[in-house]
Amino acid sequence: MEKWLDPKTIALWIIIVLAVISLLAISFIRLVRINFRRMVEQRLKESRMQLEHQKQLLETSVVAQEQERTRIAADLHDSLIGKLTVLRLKNQTQCDIQDIDHLLGESIAEARRISHDLSPPMLDHATLYELLKNTVAPWKEQFKVHFHKSINQETEVPVDLKIQIIRIVQEIIINTHKHAEASDIFINLRISKKHLAVSVRDNGKGFDINKGKKGIGLKNIELRMLYLKGKYKIKSGNKGTTTIIALNLTNFISNE
């Protein structure tokens, strides 16, 4: 007992305890530093990935815009300008007035279609449902279109949001026309006080969404949904493809 009470023994134990505490403290600090460094590295990695993703989307947007300009130029050159050129030649050769009138009618219809693609008519005053019906109207020769709606009539959809949704639906239908070999398209529009959802379903051959790279059309949809801060989902199988977009309307109404 006297040995334990010896000052040297007590001092030795104090030194040992302090050494153990110091080692534990050093180990704890090192562990905290390691975890902090890992957390910082993870956040930097996520930030780099997000920046890279946004860069890719921006590049996709530029490509999509250029492709749209090319498509419009081709429409003007191959269709409208071609018809007007034929009309001019017929006028010079004094052809039947009915032929000229028919070509004029086709030219006006083509000009109206191109104008409609660029900016839907009555955008400020028409409802989103009306605009969607007008958007798919030119495709009724390719598809049988089925509409279903559930709408809160008091909810105002901002003009900018209408434009973006119309562009997304146009992109979906173009993809369906190019790849799906579908005969029917089903469009479901739901608008409540705070939420908006649109689903577009076809009865085509579908595709494996996990294989291959995303095309310009899908990337363009993703870019628009990123801009709108919304969510979208694509489901595809042997019985067709369904694309669903969902938005929180309070993000737009509060900014009005």
Secondary structure, 3 states (H helix, E strand, C coil): CCCCCCHHHHHHHHHHHHHHHHHHHHHHHHHHHHHHHHHHHHHHHHHHHHHHHHHHHHHHHHHHHHHHHHHHHHHHHHHHHHHHHHHHHHHHCCCCHHHHHHHHHHHHHHHHHHHHHHCCCCCCCCCHHHHHHHHHHHHCCCCEEEEEEEECCCCCCCHHHHHHHHHHHHHHHHHHHHHHCCCEEEEEEEECCCEEEEEEEECCCCCCCCCCCCCHHHHHHHHHHHHHCCEEEEEEECCEEEEEEEEECHHHHCCC
